[in-house]
Amino acid sequence: MVRYFLEMGYDGTNYHGWQVQPNALTVQELMNDALGKIFRCPKETTYIVGAGRTDTGVHSDYFVAHFDLPHAILTDDLPHILFKFNAILPPDVAVYSIQPVDENMHARFSAISRTYHYRVSLRKVPSRRLTHFVPYFVPNFDKMNEAASLLTHYTDFTSFARLHTDTKTNDCFLSHALWREVSNGEWFFEIKANRFLRNMVRAVVGTLFEVGRGKMSIEQFQEIIEAKNRCLAGSSAEARGLSLVDIEYPTGRGFQRTLPIVSLV
């Protein structure tokens, strides 16, 4: 078997996340269907594995997935396969590259880190209505950054984890969590870790908004982290502002990133 990595991206507005679900349209379902059509094999025998799952309505500027084939694709045929993927897929899903990798590379388990951005616009911009959250208050970003800086001092994020999941551990190792201003009135929150729990980033952002609007102190935010109780944290922020923007893999195992890293931190 030969393993191939795909670099891709999608607008999650119309999808119930990445992972296949019964009676709901997902990005993985579209990719599996496209793979079956391209290589003319039954749908049930084709399967694409993603780097992780994204929630309903969450976007991915940069996503990685893999699939296996019994025989190698000729190098000269790779551009043609790439063209077929994008011809079959709808306009809100795109594949950027296809490349063979070491057989032990795994889109999910080989990833070293993942980075998310949560985008906020302080004014209503119709062209960004699907990618930016517009709060009904003016957040205090200095206070939100002060609270966010505490996150890197902890590893157990049970307080921001979805309840009743089969996750074996709620430990994540964050390297940074920071709000930055892109331009006048536009901000984004960048958070990077080795892994994230389901709904974790949106729960973190929603709780930081409570700090930013003066409803929660820095000390209370810290107490919530330490309490390991999801019921104490704030509501999850809207999905439309969140996008997975980077996934990092180890070097020297066949995978070469072709897109520039969008992180600004």
N, C-alpha and C positions, 0 to 999 in steps of 0.2 A: 504494500500500500504506500502511496505517496501522499504526503500531507501538504495542503496549501493554506496559506494565510490570506485573508482578504482585509484590506483597509477600506472602511466605508463610513457613511454618515447617514443620518436620517432626521427628519422633522417628525417628532413623536405625537403631534397634535391629533392625528387620526387613528392612533394605534393604542392598544392596551399593553404597551410596553414591548420589550424584546421577546420574551419567552412565550412559546406556544401555549395557548390556553383554549379550553373547549368553549365554543360558541362566542369567540371574541377574536377580532383581527389583530395579529401581532406582526412585528417585523420579521421575526424568525420564520413564521409561516410563509411569508412572501419569499424569503431567501430560499427556503427548502423547495418551494414550488419552482422558482427560477432555476435552481440547480438541477432539478429533475428534467425540466424542459431542455436545458442546454445539453445535457449529457444523455438525454433520451432514456432515462431509467425510471422505474416506478417510483412514485412519490414516497412510498413507505420505505424505500431503500436508500433514500437520500436524506442526509441530516447535516445541518450546519450548527456548529457549537460556537456560542458567543463568549465574549470576555466577561460577561456578567449580565445581569438583568436590569432593565430600567423600568421605572413605574409608568403607569398609564399617563400619557401626555408629556413625558420627559423626552428631551431631545438628545441627540448625540452628534456633536460636531466631528468627533473622531471615535470610531469603534473598530474593533478587530474581531474576526471570526475565523474559524477553520473548518475545512472539510477534507475528506480522504477519497482518493480515487485508486482503483486497482492498477492503473498505468499512468505514467507521467504524461503531462501535456507538453508537446513540443514548444520550445521557447518562442519560436516564430508565431505560434498559435495563441499565445497568451493575450496579445492585444485584441484578437478577434473574440476570445472568450469574454474579455472585459467589456467589449462593445455589446455582446449579447446580453450580459447581465443588465446593463443599463438600458437596453432597448426593452427588455421584459419588465423591469421594475417600474413602479409609478414615479412621477416626478419628485416625490418627497423622500425617496430612498435612492442612494447612489453608492456605487462601488468605485473606489479610486485606484486600487491596485490588486493584483493577484501574484503571489510568488511562492515557490516551493520552499519549505523549511525542513529542519531536522524532524525526523519522525516522532521524537519525544517532546517536541514543542507543543504546547497546549494554549489555546487562546485565553482560557480562564486561569488555569493553575500555574502557568509560566509567567504571568504578569507580575511585575515587581511593584508597581504603583498605579493608581488611578487618580485623575484630577477632575474635579467638577467646578463649573462656574454657575453661580446664581446671579442673574442679571436683573437689575432694578432701574427703572426710569422714573424720575420724579415728575415728569410731565407726560401727558397722553400723546403718544406717537402712533398713529394708526398702522404704519408699515411694520411696527415692532410689537404689535398687540399679541402675537403668538409666541414671542420669545423673551419678552420682558414683563416683569411684574410692576404694576403701578400702585404704590401704597396710597392710602387715603390720609396719610400723615407724613410729616417730614422726619425721617429717622435721624437720630443722633449717631452718626457713623463712628465718631470717636469712642463713644461708650460701647458701641457694638464691637469695635475692634479690641477694646480693653477686655470685654467678655470673651471674645473669640480666642484671644491669646492664651486663655486658661485651658483650652481644649488640648493643646499639645502637651500638657503636663499629665494627661490621663490616658489610660488604655481601655478601660471598660466603659462602653457607651450604651449600656442597657437603657438609660433614661431617654435615649433617642432611637431606640429600636422598635420595630413593629412587634406587637404582642402576638403570642401563640404561633411562632414559626419553629421550624425544625433546626435552626442554627445551633451549632454545638458550642460556640463561644461568641461573646459580644465584644471581644478584644480587637481593637484596631490601633495601628500605630500611625499617628498623624505627624506629618513633617511640617505643615503650616496650615493656617486658617486665617485669612486676611480679607478685609474689605478694601477695595481700591476704587478711586474715581477715574473713569475713562475720559469723560468730558463733562462739561457743565450740566449737571442734572442726571448723569448716567453713571451708575456704579455696578461693580460686580464683586461677589464674594468668591474667593478661590480657596478650595480646600483639597488637600492632597493626602493620601494615605495608602497603605499597602492593600487595604480592602475597606469596603463600606457595608454596613448592615442595610437591610431593606428599609426604605423610607428615612434613613438616618440623616442625609443631608437636608432634606426638606424639614425634618423635625428640628434640626440644629438651627436652620435659618429662621423658622417660625418662632423659636424661643429667643433668638437674638433680636427679632423684631420687637418682642416684648420689652427687651432692654432698651432698644432704640426709641421706643415711644414712651419711655418713662414708667412703665407698668411693672418693671422688675429691676432690682438692683444687681450690681456685679456680684455681690455676696450671695444673693439668692440664686443667681445663675450657677455659681460654683456649688452651692448646696444641692441643686438639682442634679448636676453631674454626679456628685458623690452619693446621692440617695439611691441611684440605680433603679429609678421608678418612673416609667414612661408617663404615668398619670400626672406627674408633677410638672412636666415640661409643657411648652406651648403647643398650639396646633401646628400641623404641618403647613409649610408655605405652599402656595399654588405651584402646580407642576410646570406650567408654561415657562417659568423663569429659569428652570434648571436644565443644564446640558453637560453631558460627559464630554470633556474636551481633550483628554490625553490618557494614554495607557502606555506604560513603559515596560519593556522586555529586556532580558539579558542580551548582551552582545555576543557575537561569535557562534550563533546557533542558526544561521541562515536567514533570519528576518532582518530586513532593512527598512526603516521607516522612510516613506517617500514624501509625506506631508510635513510642513514646518510645524513646530510646536507653538501653540497659540498662547501658552501661559505667559503672563506679564510679570509675575513675581520673581 
